[in-house]
Amino acid sequence: YENQNYCTKKKKKHSNLHTIDLHPELLDEINWEYIGKAMKHSSNDCRKAYLKTGHRLWATNQQLHKITKKDKRKTNQDHRCNHCNRLHEDWNHVLRCPSSDSKDHQQSSLQTLRKSLSELELAPPMITLLISGITQWINNKSVQCPFDAPSPTDLIASLHIRAFYDQLTIGWDQLLCGRLANSWFTAHTEYALQPHLPKQYQSVIIGPKLVQACWQFTLNLWYGRNTFIHGTNTTRLSRQTVLFNQKITQAYQHKSLLQNSEDIDLLFQRSLHDMVKLTDEWKLNWLLLYNSCLHAPTLESNVPTTKSSLHDFFQPFQSQYYKTPESHVSTDENLFIAPTNQTTPETSA
């Protein structure tokens, strides 16, 4: 973010404008400096997640539908929301889904955000305005300022209300991407001049943390959506283990489909009871080797014949094609199913 020229004074065409959905005239109203600092002080994994959030590059059902629609080899992805079954699950819909499960998660995420804002020692009017604007936008309501016109002598309240309307012009969806109006930090700077706040609560320090808090709120809603569809990591790993055990059991039941007795001796030297107790990584390696032996046209050209060459055969095969067990198994559950009508070389000839 720091290295990108968003300033309109240079009158350059920016390739990223279509991903942030923002009018060029509003670019100077956003504090890009704090966005850059927030990125700089984040870990690599967080930085990747923040970039995807800021540019709305989530793998929503609508985005997957566009990708699979172009690729005829893939099954067309349904672009309906898995929660409410409404059309077009895009970035905005993930954050504003009206289903009861989504609403519950939105409320818990808002409470977490309010707690994070309180820990930053923001002015109470600023916390109220931020939570009110986000809540109204998420609920698909017309965003209205919750405060009446302040007294002319109340400078802090006037600056915060001005920041609220500046953010309304930029867009509350942009705030959830981390793009806060400059006037928010102008108001906080005035508030931080009060003697009860130490220097660590100045805008230059609080600004990046506030941007990260907005990103984290948005990511919490995305993670809630993914948990509903895919389950937690523990659940996903449990499903993977069950799938591996099913495939191994099926392979043990179809030993006769292997054309060479040496393949059977190498692959089935352990009992099925011992096999299911091994790690998922070991099971994946075994299944890949079994599948290779099953579909090999000849034993001599594809499969090793000695135990010492078994490890040498499989290692480059795994590192070249499969990086992690999850990335392979979740794509095609029928990969290791043995063919029912397999002909021998003699009959095919």
Backbone torsions as a table, in degrees:
resi	resn	phi	psi	omega
1	TYR	NA	-39.2	-178.2
2	GLU	-66.0	-32.9	-175.4
3	ASN	-85.8	-3.4	-178.4
4	GLN	-95.4	135.1	179.8
5	ASN	-85.4	99.7	177.0
6	TYR	-99.3	-5.9	-176.7
7	CYS	-67.5	129.5	-177.1
8	THR	-77.1	-13.7	-178.0
9	LYS	-65.0	-27.8	179.8
10	LYS	-81.2	-12.0	175.1
11	LYS	54.0	48.2	176.6
12	LYS	-102.0	150.3	174.6
13	LYS	-84.3	129.0	-175.3
14	HIS	-107.3	127.8	-177.5
15	SER	-72.0	-16.0	-176.1
16	ASN	-93.9	-0.5	-176.4
17	LEU	-65.4	-32.3	-178.5
18	HIS	-71.3	-22.3	179.3
19	THR	-87.0	-24.4	-179.0
20	ILE	-97.1	-10.1	174.0
21	ASP	54.0	58.4	-176.2
22	LEU	-138.2	137.7	179.7
23	HIS	-70.8	137.4	-177.3
24	PRO	-57.8	-29.8	-178.5
25	GLU	-68.9	-17.4	-178.6
26	LEU	-94.4	-1.8	-175.7
27	LEU	-63.4	-37.3	-178.2
28	ASP	-74.3	-9.5	179.4
29	GLU	-85.7	-6.0	-175.7
30	ILE	-104.8	142.5	179.2
31	ASN	-86.8	90.3	-179.6
32	TRP	-74.7	-24.0	-179.1
33	GLU	-61.2	-44.5	-178.4
34	TYR	-72.9	-27.7	174.1
35	ILE	-64.4	-43.5	178.1
36	GLY	-63.8	-40.3	179.2
37	LYS	-68.9	-36.3	177.7
38	ALA	-63.6	-38.4	176.4
39	MET	-66.9	-41.7	-175.5
40	LYS	-63.9	-35.6	-176.4
41	HIS	-95.3	18.1	178.6
42	SER	-107.7	156.1	176.4
43	SER	-70.9	168.7	-178.3
44	ASN	-62.6	-43.1	179.7
45	ASP	-64.9	-42.8	178.3
46	CYS	-65.4	-37.3	-179.2
47	ARG	-63.3	-40.2	177.7
48	LYS	-63.5	-44.0	179.7
49	ALA	-65.6	-38.8	-179.9
50	TYR	-67.2	-39.1	178.8
51	LEU	-64.4	-42.8	177.6
52	LYS	-64.0	-37.4	178.7
53	THR	-68.9	-45.4	-178.2
54	GLY	-64.2	-32.0	-179.5
55	HIS	-104.2	9.8	174.2
56	ARG	57.3	47.5	-177.2
57	LEU	-103.5	32.9	177.0
58	TRP	-73.4	150.3	178.7
59	ALA	-84.6	65.0	176.9
60	THR	-71.9	167.6	-179.3
61	ASN	-63.6	-34.6	177.9
62	GLN	-67.6	-40.3	178.2
63	GLN	-65.7	-42.4	177.6
64	LEU	-65.4	-32.9	177.9
65	HIS	-64.0	-39.9	179.1
66	LYS	-65.8	-38.1	-178.2
67	ILE	-70.6	-47.3	-177.7
68	THR	-71.3	-25.2	178.6
69	LYS	-67.2	-32.6	179.8
70	LYS	-79.8	-29.9	-177.8
71	ASP	-99.3	106.6	-176.7
72	LYS	-71.3	-14.3	-179.6
73	ARG	-77.3	-17.0	-176.7
74	LYS	-103.4	152.4	176.9
75	THR	-69.0	135.7	-177.4
76	ASN	-64.6	123.7	-177.4
77	GLN	-78.8	131.5	175.2
78	ASP	-71.6	129.0	-176.5
79	HIS	-95.9	14.8	174.8
80	ARG	-77.9	156.9	177.1
81	CYS	-74.8	134.6	179.6
82	ASN	-72.0	-19.9	179.4
83	HIS	-82.8	-58.6	-172.5
84	CYS	-104.8	-6.0	177.6
85	ASN	65.0	24.6	176.3
86	ARG	-92.4	159.9	-176.0
87	LEU	-70.3	153.5	168.6
88	HIS	61.7	76.1	173.1
89	GLU	-82.8	90.7	177.3
90	ASP	-103.7	-170.1	-177.2
91	TRP	-58.9	-46.8	-178.8
92	ASN	-63.5	-38.7	-176.7
93	HIS	-68.2	-34.3	177.9
94	VAL	-59.1	-38.8	-178.1
95	LEU	-81.3	-21.6	-173.3
96	ARG	-120.7	18.6	-176.7
97	CYS	-58.8	131.2	-174.9
98	PRO	-86.1	2.5	-178.6
99	SER	-65.7	157.7	-176.4
100	SER	-65.0	-40.4	178.6
101	ASP	-62.6	-41.5	179.8
102	SER	-66.3	-40.2	179.6
103	LYS	-62.5	-41.2	178.5
104	ASP	-62.8	-42.1	179.7
105	HIS	-69.5	-34.5	176.5
106	GLN	-62.1	-42.9	-179.4
107	GLN	-65.5	-42.3	178.5
108	SER	-66.1	-36.3	177.8
109	SER	-68.4	-36.7	177.3
110	LEU	-65.5	-37.7	176.6
111	GLN	-64.8	-39.9	176.5
112	THR	-64.2	-40.1	178.4
113	LEU	-65.3	-42.5	178.7
114	ARG	-60.2	-40.1	178.4
115	LYS	-64.6	-41.1	179.3
116	SER	-64.8	-39.9	179.4
117	LEU	-67.6	-35.6	178.3
118	SER	-66.7	-36.2	179.2
119	GLU	-68.1	-22.2	177.8
120	LEU	-81.7	-1.8	-180.0
121	GLU	59.5	39.4	174.4
122	LEU	-72.6	159.9	177.5
123	ALA	-63.7	139.0	178.7
124	PRO	-52.3	-40.2	176.5
125	PRO	-62.7	-34.4	-180.0
126	MET	-67.0	-43.2	178.8
127	ILE	-62.6	-44.5	-179.3
128	THR	-63.2	-42.3	-179.1
129	LEU	-68.2	-41.3	179.8
130	LEU	-64.8	-47.5	-179.3
131	ILE	-65.6	-39.9	179.9
132	SER	-64.6	-44.8	179.9
133	GLY	-64.5	-43.4	179.4
134	ILE	-65.0	-43.1	-178.3
135	THR	-63.1	-43.9	179.4
136	GLN	-64.8	-39.9	-178.9
137	TRP	-67.8	-42.6	-179.9
138	ILE	-62.4	-36.0	-179.0
139	ASN	-84.5	12.2	177.0
140	ASN	59.1	36.7	177.5
141	LYS	-106.2	158.6	174.4
142	SER	-70.0	121.9	-173.4
143	VAL	-72.7	122.5	179.4
144	GLN	-124.7	144.9	178.2
145	CYS	-69.9	128.6	-178.2
146	PRO	-76.1	-8.1	-177.5
147	PHE	-106.6	150.5	171.6
148	ASP	-79.0	174.9	179.1
149	ALA	-61.5	127.3	-177.3
150	PRO	-76.3	168.6	176.1
151	SER	-69.2	143.8	179.6
152	PRO	-58.8	-23.7	180.0
153	THR	-85.8	-11.2	-179.6
154	ASP	-90.4	86.5	-174.5
155	LEU	-67.0	-41.6	-176.2
156	ILE	-64.3	-45.2	179.1
157	ALA	-63.9	-39.7	179.7
158	SER	-63.3	-41.1	-179.6
159	LEU	-67.3	-37.8	-179.9
160	HIS	-70.0	-38.8	178.1
161	ILE	-66.9	-37.3	175.7
162	ARG	-63.2	-40.7	177.9
163	ALA	-63.0	-36.6	178.4
164	PHE	-59.7	-46.2	-178.3
165	TYR	-74.2	-30.3	173.7
166	ASP	-64.3	-40.9	177.0
167	GLN	-67.0	-33.8	176.6
168	LEU	-62.8	-37.3	177.3
169	THR	-68.0	-42.8	178.9
170	ILE	-69.2	-42.4	-179.3
171	GLY	123.4	132.0	177.9
172	TRP	-74.2	-22.1	172.5
173	ASP	-68.0	-31.5	176.2
174	GLN	-68.1	-33.9	176.3
175	LEU	-61.9	-38.7	178.7
176	LEU	-70.8	-13.5	172.1
177	CYS	-91.0	1.2	179.9
178	GLY	94.7	4.7	-176.3
179	ARG	-96.8	89.1	-179.2
180	LEU	-93.2	148.3	178.8
181	ALA	-68.4	147.2	178.1
182	ASN	-59.6	-30.9	-175.2
183	SER	-66.9	-22.4	174.7
184	TRP	-60.6	-43.0	-176.6
185	PHE	-79.5	-26.2	171.6
186	THR	-64.0	-43.1	178.2
187	ALA	-66.1	-40.3	-179.1
188	HIS	-69.5	-34.3	177.7
189	THR	-61.8	-41.5	177.4
190	GLU	-65.1	-39.2	179.2
191	TYR	-68.5	-34.5	-177.4
192	ALA	-73.5	-11.2	177.8
193	LEU	-74.4	-11.8	178.4
194	GLN	-65.4	144.8	-171.2
195	PRO	-67.7	-17.5	-176.4
196	HIS	-81.8	-6.0	-179.7
197	LEU	-104.8	127.0	177.2
198	PRO	-73.0	176.4	-174.4
199	LYS	-68.3	-25.4	-177.2
200	GLN	-70.0	-4.0	177.3
201	TYR	-105.2	18.6	175.1
202	GLN	-73.9	161.5	-174.7
203	SER	-60.9	-34.3	-177.5
204	VAL	-64.9	-23.6	177.7
205	ILE	-98.0	-39.7	-178.1
206	ILE	-75.3	-31.0	-174.8
207	GLY	-53.8	-55.2	178.8
208	PRO	-60.6	-35.8	179.6
209	LYS	-67.8	-35.3	177.1
210	LEU	-67.2	-39.0	176.3
211	VAL	-62.2	-44.0	178.9
212	GLN	-64.1	-35.7	178.4
213	ALA	-64.3	-38.4	177.3
214	CYS	-67.3	-42.1	177.4
215	TRP	-61.9	-43.3	-176.2
216	GLN	-66.2	-36.2	176.1
217	PHE	-61.5	-45.1	179.3
218	THR	-64.1	-41.1	179.0
219	LEU	-66.2	-33.5	177.7
220	ASN	-61.1	-39.2	177.3
221	LEU	-67.2	-38.0	178.5
222	TRP	-67.8	-41.4	178.9
223	TYR	-65.9	-36.3	176.6
224	GLY	-63.1	-39.0	176.9
225	ARG	-64.6	-43.6	-178.8
226	ASN	-67.7	-35.8	177.8
227	THR	-64.7	-37.8	178.6
228	PHE	-64.1	-37.7	-175.7
229	ILE	-85.5	-48.4	-171.2
230	HIS	-103.3	-12.8	-176.0
231	GLY	83.1	175.4	178.1
232	THR	-77.1	172.7	178.7
233	ASN	-60.8	-38.5	179.1
234	THR	-64.2	-42.8	178.8
235	THR	-65.2	-40.6	-178.7
236	ARG	-66.1	-41.9	177.8
237	LEU	-66.5	-34.8	177.3
238	SER	-64.7	-42.4	177.3
239	ARG	-63.2	-37.3	179.3
240	GLN	-64.6	-42.4	178.6
241	THR	-62.6	-42.4	178.8
242	VAL	-62.7	-41.4	179.8
243	LEU	-64.0	-44.1	178.4
244	PHE	-60.8	-44.5	-179.2
245	ASN	-62.8	-37.4	178.1
246	GLN	-64.9	-43.2	-179.0
247	LYS	-67.3	-38.9	179.6
248	ILE	-67.8	-42.2	177.5
249	THR	-61.0	-40.9	178.5
250	GLN	-64.8	-38.8	178.4
251	ALA	-65.4	-40.0	178.0
252	TYR	-64.8	-29.9	179.2
253	GLN	-79.1	-12.4	-178.5
254	HIS	-123.7	43.6	177.8
255	LYS	-60.2	-34.2	-175.5
256	SER	-66.5	-14.9	179.6
257	LEU	-72.9	-20.2	175.6
258	LEU	-74.3	136.0	-171.0
259	GLN	-85.4	-13.0	-174.9
260	ASN	-124.6	136.2	-178.6
261	SER	-67.9	-29.3	178.8
262	GLU	-67.1	-32.6	175.4
263	ASP	-62.2	-41.6	-179.4
264	ILE	-66.0	-40.7	179.9
265	ASP	-64.9	-38.2	-179.1
266	LEU	-72.0	-44.1	-172.1
267	LEU	-82.8	-30.6	-172.4
268	PHE	-113.5	31.6	178.5
269	GLN	-73.7	-21.2	173.7
270	ARG	-95.5	153.9	175.7
271	SER	-77.5	159.7	178.9
272	LEU	-62.1	-35.2	179.0
273	HIS	-62.6	-37.9	178.3
274	ASP	-77.1	-31.1	-178.0
275	MET	-64.7	-43.2	-175.3
276	VAL	-70.4	-11.6	178.7
277	LYS	-88.2	-8.5	-177.7
278	LEU	-78.1	170.8	-178.5
279	THR	-71.8	160.8	179.2
280	ASP	-64.8	-35.6	179.1
281	GLU	-64.4	-42.1	178.8
282	TRP	-65.0	-40.7	179.4
283	LYS	-63.1	-40.1	178.3
284	LEU	-62.7	-45.3	178.0
285	ASN	-58.3	-43.2	-179.0
286	TRP	-65.3	-42.4	-178.8
287	LEU	-66.8	-37.3	177.5
288	LEU	-65.1	-40.9	178.5
289	LEU	-68.1	-40.1	177.7
290	TYR	-62.1	-42.9	-179.7
291	ASN	-65.3	-36.9	178.5
292	SER	-66.5	-42.4	178.4
293	CYS	-67.3	-35.0	-176.5
294	LEU	-67.6	-36.6	-175.7
295	HIS	-103.9	8.4	178.2
296	ALA	-72.9	132.0	-179.9
297	PRO	-67.8	-36.5	177.9
298	THR	-139.3	149.5	-179.5
299	LEU	-67.8	-39.6	-172.1
300	GLU	-67.2	-30.8	-172.1
301	SER	-94.0	-10.5	-173.0
302	ASN	-129.3	-34.0	-169.8
303	VAL	-117.5	136.9	177.6
304	PRO	-68.6	154.6	-176.0
305	THR	-109.8	-3.6	-179.8
306	THR	-123.6	156.0	-179.5
307	LYS	-66.5	-32.7	-177.6
308	SER	-67.2	-29.1	-178.3
309	SER	-90.0	-2.1	-179.1
310	LEU	-63.8	-45.8	-179.0
311	HIS	-66.7	-42.8	-179.3
312	ASP	-63.9	-31.8	-179.2
313	PHE	-69.9	-42.1	-169.5
314	PHE	-83.8	-33.2	-172.5
315	GLN	-55.5	-52.1	178.0
316	PRO	-65.8	-28.8	179.7
317	PHE	-64.8	-41.2	-179.3
318	GLN	-72.1	-47.2	-174.0
319	SER	-67.6	-24.3	-176.9
320	GLN	-84.0	-35.2	-171.9
321	TYR	-112.0	-30.3	-172.5
322	TYR	-127.6	114.4	-178.3
323	LYS	-85.1	-43.3	-179.1
324	THR	-135.3	154.6	178.9
325	PRO	-61.4	-38.6	-175.3
326	GLU	-65.5	-40.5	-174.1
327	SER	-64.2	-22.2	-177.8
328	HIS	-96.5	-45.9	-171.1
329	VAL	-69.1	-35.6	-174.8
330	SER	-71.8	-14.0	-175.9
331	THR	-83.7	-35.8	-175.3
332	ASP	-149.9	103.9	-177.0
333	GLU	-76.7	-11.1	-177.3
334	ASN	-99.7	12.5	-175.0
335	LEU	-65.1	-38.0	-172.9
336	PHE	-96.4	8.3	178.7
337	ILE	-71.6	129.3	-176.6
338	ALA	-72.4	141.8	177.6
339	PRO	-66.9	143.5	-175.9
340	THR	-85.7	-31.9	-178.1
341	ASN	-118.7	75.3	179.7
342	GLN	-100.1	127.1	-177.6
343	THR	-96.1	148.8	177.2
344	THR	-81.5	159.8	178.7
345	PRO	-57.2	-34.0	-178.2
346	GLU	-67.3	-42.9	-178.2
347	THR	-71.8	-36.1	179.9
348	SER	-67.8	-32.2	179.9
349	ALA	-70.7	NA	NA
